[in-house]
Amino acid sequence: KKGVVIEFDRAVTAQTLAFLAEAASLGALLTMQTGFTAVRRRRREFGMLRALGWSPFDSFRLVLIELGALGALATLLAVLVLLGAKLVVPQLQGYVLAAPLVGVAAAAVGGLIPAAIGARARPAEALAHGRWAGLSRRFNSRLLVGALELWRAFRVEVVTSAILIGAGSATVGAVVAAASSFLQRLDTSWLGFYLGGQVRPFHTILAVTAACIAALAAAQLATLAYLERRQTLAALRAMGWSRLDVLIFITGGGLLISLLGIVLGAGCLAGAALVMGTPISAVILPAELAALTGLICGLLAIGCPALLALRATPAALLRGE
């Protein structure tokens, strides 16, 4: 049994470190996505502050402090959760309380690029009203127009959201593949089942966390895109678009995000299988679950702005209410 324990410990250590590094990276990307959203929604505010005499460094510092405060709140919550877990599970090592420091570092790293974008905002450009490219005469499909318009206006955010969905989907698939690997490599004794059962809940929590982060990022971007265009969509409603047309338009953007994420997640799983020499048949189920995770994230990305669109009335939106 000694060989089983040693093999198990080595496998768990490598996989846990990989999952933790991925979780920290996802936290940094989600902070970056949140920063992009905040800067875009407040670009007129930044333009006004620049016109009143603020320097680019002042804007940079403001965004970085705000995102740092967000990371500090998340860190405080993580510390409280870990303290509660230590009371429930006394054998939990004390050094895990240092893990929230990774959250602060992730928030700081993720906030650098949005802070730099906020600092580069010029007063004239920031105070100008955003323009929509309008409906393309080449495409009559509301679905395709919605996807192309989201890509045109939010390229960086779309890429970030797709990476988050791909990473979350790949994490879910990797956890399933790891569980299957443990069942195959550990023996069928009670010790083997016990060792596998000890690590499986931890990996499951990481997978669920990654999937939630991916869904949050997708919903955040889709909601931002709708809020940026709600008056334009209200005008289209007044000119003859139905609620169904608006929903199809929103669905196009949500599908763009989710499909890109699914492709990235499946590509990561396939690449890992090729590098590790794993048979393709062993990653079919993980890839299917990863694709399902990406589709669920896409549905959430569609559902949030769709609810707002269904509740909105064109007259109220055109009045700016």
C-alpha positions as CSV (number, residue, x, y, z in Angstrom):
1,K,0.0,0.0,0.0
2,K,3.0,2.3,0.5
3,G,3.4,2.6,-3.3
4,V,-0.2,3.6,-3.7
5,V,0.1,6.4,-1.1
6,I,3.3,7.8,-2.6
7,E,1.9,7.7,-6.1
8,F,-1.3,9.3,-4.9
9,D,0.5,12.1,-3.0
10,R,2.6,13.0,-6.0
11,A,-0.4,13.1,-8.4
12,V,-2.5,15.1,-6.0
13,T,0.3,17.6,-5.3
14,A,0.9,18.3,-9.0
15,Q,-2.8,18.5,-9.9
16,T,-3.6,20.7,-6.9
17,L,-0.8,23.1,-7.7
18,A,-2.0,23.3,-11.3
19,F,-5.6,23.9,-10.2
20,L,-4.6,26.6,-7.7
21,A,-2.5,28.4,-10.3
22,E,-5.4,28.3,-12.7
23,A,-7.8,29.6,-10.0
24,A,-5.4,32.6,-9.3
25,S,-5.2,33.3,-13.0
26,L,-9.0,33.2,-13.3
27,G,-9.3,35.6,-10.4
28,A,-6.9,38.0,-12.2
29,L,-8.8,37.7,-15.5
30,L,-12.1,38.3,-13.7
31,T,-10.7,41.4,-12.0
32,M,-9.5,42.6,-15.4
33,Q,-13.0,42.0,-16.9
34,T,-14.6,43.9,-14.1
35,G,-12.2,46.7,-14.5
36,F,-12.9,46.9,-18.3
37,T,-16.6,47.1,-17.5
38,A,-16.2,49.8,-14.8
39,V,-13.9,51.9,-17.1
40,R,-16.3,51.6,-20.1
41,R,-19.3,52.5,-18.0
42,R,-17.6,55.5,-16.4
43,R,-15.7,56.9,-19.4
44,R,-17.7,60.1,-19.3
45,E,-16.8,60.5,-15.7
46,F,-13.1,60.0,-16.4
47,G,-13.4,62.5,-19.3
48,M,-15.0,65.1,-17.0
49,L,-12.3,64.6,-14.4
50,R,-9.6,65.0,-17.0
51,A,-11.2,68.1,-18.2
52,L,-11.3,69.5,-14.7
53,G,-7.5,69.0,-14.3
54,W,-6.9,65.4,-13.3
55,S,-3.7,63.8,-14.7
56,P,-3.6,60.4,-16.3
57,F,-1.9,59.1,-13.2
58,D,-4.8,60.3,-11.0
59,S,-7.2,58.2,-13.1
60,F,-4.8,55.3,-13.1
61,R,-4.6,55.4,-9.3
62,L,-8.3,55.7,-8.8
63,V,-9.1,52.6,-10.9
64,L,-6.3,50.6,-9.3
65,I,-7.4,51.6,-5.7
66,E,-11.0,50.6,-6.5
67,L,-10.1,47.2,-7.9
68,G,-7.6,46.7,-5.0
69,A,-10.4,47.4,-2.5
70,L,-12.5,44.8,-4.4
71,G,-9.7,42.3,-4.0
72,A,-9.3,43.1,-0.3
73,L,-13.0,42.5,0.3
74,A,-12.7,39.1,-1.5
75,T,-9.6,38.3,0.6
76,L,-11.5,39.1,3.8
77,L,-14.3,36.8,2.8
78,A,-11.8,34.1,2.0
79,V,-10.1,34.4,5.4
80,L,-13.4,34.1,7.2
81,V,-14.3,31.0,5.1
82,L,-11.0,29.4,5.8
83,L,-11.2,30.2,9.6
84,G,-14.7,28.6,9.6
85,A,-13.3,25.6,7.7
86,K,-10.5,25.3,10.2
87,L,-13.0,25.1,13.1
88,V,-14.9,22.4,11.3
89,V,-11.8,20.5,10.2
90,P,-9.1,21.0,12.9
91,Q,-6.5,19.1,10.9
92,L,-6.5,21.8,8.2
93,Q,-3.0,23.2,8.0
94,G,-2.6,26.8,9.3
95,Y,-0.6,27.9,6.3
96,V,-3.6,27.8,4.1
97,L,-4.6,31.1,5.7
98,A,-1.8,32.7,3.7
99,A,-3.6,31.7,0.5
100,P,-5.8,34.8,0.4
101,L,-2.6,36.8,-0.3
102,V,-2.8,35.3,-3.8
103,G,-6.2,37.0,-4.1
104,V,-4.7,40.4,-3.4
105,A,-1.9,39.8,-5.9
106,A,-4.4,38.6,-8.5
107,A,-6.6,41.7,-8.0
108,A,-3.5,44.0,-8.3
109,V,-2.3,42.3,-11.5
110,G,-5.7,42.2,-13.1
111,G,-6.3,45.8,-12.3
112,L,-3.2,47.2,-14.1
113,I,-4.6,47.0,-17.7
114,P,-8.0,48.6,-16.9
115,A,-6.3,51.3,-14.9
116,A,-4.0,52.0,-17.8
117,I,-7.0,52.2,-20.2
118,G,-8.8,54.6,-17.8
119,A,-5.6,56.8,-17.6
120,R,-5.4,57.0,-21.4
121,A,-8.9,58.3,-21.9
122,R,-9.0,61.7,-23.6
123,P,-11.6,64.2,-22.5
124,A,-13.0,64.8,-26.0
125,E,-13.3,61.1,-26.8
126,A,-14.6,60.1,-23.4
127,L,-17.3,62.8,-23.3
128,A,-18.5,62.0,-26.8
129,H,-21.5,59.7,-27.2
130,G,-20.8,56.2,-28.4
131,R,-21.9,55.4,-31.9
132,W,-23.3,52.1,-33.2
133,A,-22.2,51.0,-36.6
134,G,-25.7,50.2,-37.5
135,L,-27.2,47.2,-39.3
136,S,-25.1,45.7,-42.0
137,R,-26.6,45.5,-45.4
138,R,-24.7,42.3,-46.0
139,F,-26.4,40.4,-43.3
140,N,-30.1,40.0,-42.6
141,S,-29.7,37.6,-39.7
142,R,-30.4,39.3,-36.4
143,L,-28.3,36.5,-34.8
144,L,-25.2,37.1,-36.9
145,V,-25.6,40.9,-36.6
146,G,-25.7,40.6,-32.8
147,A,-22.5,38.5,-32.8
148,L,-20.6,40.8,-35.2
149,E,-21.7,43.9,-33.3
150,L,-20.5,42.5,-30.0
151,W,-17.2,41.6,-31.5
152,R,-16.8,45.0,-33.1
153,A,-17.4,47.0,-30.0
154,F,-16.0,44.7,-27.3
155,R,-13.1,42.8,-28.8
156,V,-10.9,42.8,-25.7
157,E,-13.8,41.9,-23.4
158,V,-15.0,39.1,-25.7
159,V,-11.5,37.6,-25.8
160,T,-11.2,37.8,-22.0
161,S,-14.7,36.3,-21.4
162,A,-13.9,33.5,-23.9
163,I,-10.6,32.7,-22.1
164,L,-12.5,32.6,-18.8
165,I,-15.2,30.3,-20.2
166,G,-12.6,28.1,-21.8
167,A,-10.6,27.8,-18.6
168,G,-13.6,27.1,-16.5
169,S,-14.8,24.5,-19.0
170,A,-11.4,22.9,-19.2
171,T,-11.2,22.8,-15.4
172,V,-14.5,20.9,-15.2
173,G,-13.2,18.5,-17.8
174,A,-9.8,18.1,-16.1
175,V,-11.5,17.3,-12.8
176,V,-13.5,14.6,-14.4
177,A,-10.4,13.2,-16.2
178,A,-8.4,13.3,-12.9
179,A,-11.2,11.4,-11.1
180,S,-11.2,8.8,-13.8
181,S,-7.4,8.6,-13.7
182,F,-7.4,8.0,-10.0
183,L,-9.9,5.1,-10.4
184,Q,-7.7,3.5,-13.0
185,R,-4.3,4.0,-11.3
186,L,-5.2,3.4,-7.7
187,D,-6.1,-0.1,-6.6
188,T,-9.6,-1.2,-5.8
189,S,-8.9,-1.7,-2.1
190,W,-10.5,0.3,0.6
191,L,-7.4,2.4,0.8
192,G,-7.6,3.3,-2.8
193,F,-11.2,4.4,-2.5
194,Y,-10.5,6.3,0.6
195,L,-7.6,8.3,-0.9
196,G,-9.6,9.1,-4.0
197,G,-12.6,10.2,-2.0
198,Q,-10.4,12.6,0.1
199,V,-9.2,14.7,-2.8
200,R,-12.3,14.5,-5.0
201,P,-14.4,17.1,-3.1
202,F,-11.5,19.7,-3.2
203,H,-11.1,19.3,-6.9
204,T,-14.9,19.5,-7.4
205,I,-15.0,22.8,-5.4
206,L,-12.2,24.2,-7.6
207,A,-14.1,23.2,-10.8
208,V,-17.4,24.7,-9.6
209,T,-15.6,27.9,-8.6
210,A,-14.0,28.1,-12.1
211,A,-17.3,27.5,-13.8
212,C,-19.0,30.2,-11.7
213,I,-16.3,32.7,-12.5
214,A,-16.7,31.9,-16.2
215,A,-20.5,32.3,-16.0
216,L,-20.1,35.6,-14.1
217,A,-17.7,37.0,-16.7
218,A,-20.0,36.0,-19.6
219,A,-23.1,37.5,-17.9
220,Q,-21.2,40.6,-17.1
221,L,-20.1,41.3,-20.7
222,A,-23.5,40.5,-22.2
223,T,-25.2,42.8,-19.7
224,L,-22.7,45.6,-20.3
225,A,-23.3,45.2,-24.1
226,Y,-27.0,45.5,-23.6
227,L,-26.8,48.5,-21.3
228,E,-24.5,50.3,-23.8
229,R,-27.1,49.7,-26.6
230,R,-30.4,49.8,-24.9
231,Q,-31.4,53.2,-26.3
232,T,-30.4,52.1,-29.8
233,L,-32.4,48.8,-29.4
234,A,-35.3,50.9,-28.2
235,A,-35.1,53.0,-31.3
236,L,-35.1,49.8,-33.4
237,R,-38.2,48.6,-31.5
238,A,-39.9,51.9,-32.3
239,M,-39.0,51.4,-36.0
240,G,-40.5,47.9,-36.2
241,W,-38.3,45.4,-34.4
242,S,-40.2,43.0,-32.2
243,R,-39.1,41.7,-28.8
244,L,-38.1,38.5,-30.5
245,D,-35.8,40.4,-32.8
246,V,-34.1,41.9,-29.8
247,L,-33.8,38.6,-28.1
248,I,-32.3,37.0,-31.2
249,F,-29.8,39.9,-31.4
250,I,-28.8,39.4,-27.8
251,T,-28.6,35.6,-28.3
252,G,-26.0,36.2,-31.1
253,G,-23.6,37.9,-28.7
254,G,-24.1,35.2,-26.0
255,L,-23.4,32.4,-28.5
256,L,-20.3,34.2,-29.8
257,I,-18.8,34.2,-26.2
258,S,-19.8,30.7,-25.4
259,L,-18.7,29.1,-28.6
260,L,-15.3,30.7,-28.5
261,G,-14.9,29.5,-24.9
262,I,-16.0,26.0,-25.8
263,V,-13.5,25.8,-28.6
264,L,-10.7,27.0,-26.3
265,G,-11.7,24.6,-23.5
266,A,-11.9,21.6,-25.9
267,G,-8.6,22.6,-27.4
268,C,-6.9,22.7,-24.0
269,L,-8.2,19.3,-23.1
270,A,-7.2,17.8,-26.5
271,G,-3.7,19.4,-26.3
272,A,-3.2,18.1,-22.7
273,A,-4.2,14.6,-23.8
274,L,-1.7,14.7,-26.7
275,V,1.1,16.0,-24.5
276,M,0.5,13.4,-21.8
277,G,-0.1,10.5,-24.3
278,T,-3.7,10.0,-23.1
279,P,-6.0,8.1,-25.4
280,I,-8.6,10.3,-27.1
281,S,-11.3,8.0,-25.9
282,A,-10.4,8.9,-22.3
283,V,-11.1,12.6,-22.9
284,I,-14.5,12.2,-24.7
285,L,-16.6,12.5,-21.5
286,P,-14.5,15.3,-20.0
287,A,-14.8,17.2,-23.3
288,E,-18.5,16.7,-23.4
289,L,-18.9,18.0,-19.8
290,A,-16.6,21.0,-20.7
291,A,-18.8,21.8,-23.7
292,L,-21.9,21.6,-21.5
293,T,-20.3,24.0,-19.0
294,G,-19.6,26.4,-21.8
295,L,-23.2,26.2,-23.1
296,I,-24.5,26.9,-19.6
297,C,-22.3,29.9,-19.3
298,G,-23.7,31.1,-22.7
299,L,-27.3,30.6,-21.6
300,L,-26.6,32.7,-18.5
301,A,-24.9,35.4,-20.7
302,I,-28.1,35.4,-22.8
303,G,-30.5,35.3,-19.9
304,C,-29.4,38.3,-17.9
305,P,-29.7,40.9,-20.7
306,A,-32.8,39.1,-22.1
307,L,-34.6,39.7,-18.8
308,L,-33.7,43.4,-18.9
309,A,-34.8,43.6,-22.5
310,L,-38.2,42.0,-21.8
311,R,-38.9,44.3,-18.9
312,A,-37.9,47.5,-20.8
313,T,-40.3,49.6,-22.8
314,P,-39.1,51.6,-25.8
315,A,-40.7,54.9,-24.7
316,A,-39.1,54.8,-21.3
317,L,-35.6,54.0,-22.7
318,L,-35.8,56.7,-25.4
319,R,-36.7,59.2,-22.6
320,G,-33.5,58.1,-20.8
321,E,-35.4,56.5,-17.9
